Amino acid sequence: MDNFHHDGTPLAGTPLTRAVLEIDEYAAGLGWDQPARLFALVDTAQLRAEEPSLAAQLAPGAHQDEAAGTYTPVEQEALPAGTALDEFLGTVAWPGAVAGCALTVERLMLPPSAEESVPDGLDGSRLAEWVAAHPERQEVRMTVAVLRDGARDSALRLRDKDSATEVLTGAGLVPGLADALAATFED
């Protein structure tokens, strides 16, 4: 139990990990079968200095000393319906005040043992249908965050193990999505 708070939630080592787990917990509170959600990550101390009333709404009860070196997630407008995630991310540009961004998205995944049985020649939609029908499929919510400086972190939560103590975190869990998010900061 060394790596958990008294309420059972995982301890977060870095401000970016704390932001990822905060977003994961927020998404968990909304339930499953949700659309993808995009968040700007802003430096909490900078937000408090420049937008004190907004900061109070977003992080009520946070004290100045808690704000140092932390990120406040600010949810963005909903992704346009019917737009592929990679296409949408290709249109995103962030103002200079945004330190990073995060995305939470649900996907179906197969365990490595089942991936070997994928039929050859299946493309996007046919492959998605095959995975959706597979008895070993698992629903997973992925929360991935990147900072302008290249730092990244992510959290994975399986639907059948939907508790804060079962959330897996790590910088390299979803590299393709992290790369796509990092690209939103490139000129």
TAHU-V702280 format. One record per residue. RES is the residue in three letters. D_CENTER is the distance of its C-alpha to the mean C-alpha in Angstrom with 2 decimals. Layout:
<<RES D_CENTER> <RES D_CENTER>>
This chain:
<<MET 24.55> <ASP 24.38> <ASN 20.62> <PHE 20.05> <HIS 20.90> <HIS 23.85> <ASP 21.77> <GLY 20.13> <THR 16.63> <PRO 15.74> <LEU 16.89> <ALA 14.58> <GLY 16.52> <THR 15.13> <PRO 13.98> <LEU 10.74> <THR 10.20> <ARG 11.34> <ALA 8.93> <VAL 5.88> <LEU 8.31> <GLU 9.42> <ILE 6.50> <ASP 6.58> <GLU 10.27> <TYR 10.41> <ALA 9.02> <ALA 11.46> <GLY 14.11> <LEU 13.99> <GLY 14.77> <TRP 14.24> <ASP 15.16> <GLN 13.01> <PRO 12.33> <ALA 9.22> <ARG 8.22> <LEU 8.04> <PHE 8.37> <ALA 10.92> <LEU 11.12> <VAL 14.81> <ASP 17.09> <THR 18.13> <ALA 21.75> <GLN 22.05> <LEU 20.73> <ARG 23.23> <ALA 25.99> <GLU 25.55> <GLU 24.42> <PRO 25.62> <SER 25.74> <LEU 22.20> <ALA 21.01> <ALA 23.03> <GLN 21.44> <LEU 17.81> <ALA 18.57> <PRO 21.83> <GLY 23.69> <ALA 21.98> <HIS 24.84> <GLN 25.47> <ASP 25.40> <GLU 22.00> <ALA 20.67> <ALA 21.83> <GLY 19.21> <THR 16.20> <TYR 13.51> <THR 13.32> <PRO 10.37> <VAL 12.33> <GLU 11.31> <GLN 12.95> <GLU 15.36> <ALA 14.59> <LEU 14.40> <PRO 18.03> <ALA 19.18> <GLY 20.29> <THR 18.62> <ALA 17.02> <LEU 13.46> <ASP 14.96> <GLU 17.78> <PHE 15.79> <LEU 13.79> <GLY 17.32> <THR 18.47> <VAL 16.04> <ALA 17.74> <TRP 16.91> <PRO 19.75> <GLY 20.75> <ALA 19.69> <VAL 15.94> <ALA 15.02> <GLY 11.58> <CYS 8.70> <ALA 4.98> <LEU 4.07> <THR 3.80> <VAL 6.99> <GLU 9.86> <ARG 12.26> <LEU 15.56> <MET 16.25> <LEU 19.64> <PRO 20.77> <PRO 22.38> <SER 25.78> <ALA 25.28> <GLU 24.00> <GLU 27.54> <SER 29.02> <VAL 27.27> <PRO 30.22> <ASP 30.92> <GLY 30.68> <LEU 27.97> <ASP 26.04> <GLY 22.82> <SER 23.81> <ARG 26.33> <LEU 24.00> <ALA 21.39> <GLU 24.36> <TRP 25.56> <VAL 22.27> <ALA 22.08> <ALA 25.66> <HIS 25.35> <PRO 26.22> <GLU 23.86> <ARG 20.69> <GLN 17.74> <GLU 15.03> <VAL 11.58> <ARG 8.21> <MET 5.54> <THR 1.97> <VAL 3.43> <ALA 5.56> <VAL 9.25> <LEU 12.38> <ARG 15.59> <ASP 17.40> <GLY 15.50> <ALA 13.69> <ARG 10.35> <ASP 8.43> <SER 6.09> <ALA 6.61> <LEU 8.44> <ARG 10.45> <LEU 13.57> <ARG 15.24> <ASP 18.53> <LYS 17.40> <ASP 15.54> <SER 16.01> <ALA 14.40> <THR 16.81> <GLU 15.62> <VAL 11.98> <LEU 12.00> <THR 10.51> <GLY 11.54> <ALA 11.42> <GLY 12.71> <LEU 11.15> <VAL 9.87> <PRO 12.19> <GLY 12.87> <LEU 9.53> <ALA 9.38> <ASP 12.96> <ALA 12.48> <LEU 10.23> <ALA 12.86> <ALA 15.53> <THR 14.79> <PHE 16.43> <GLU 19.43> <ASP 22.60>>
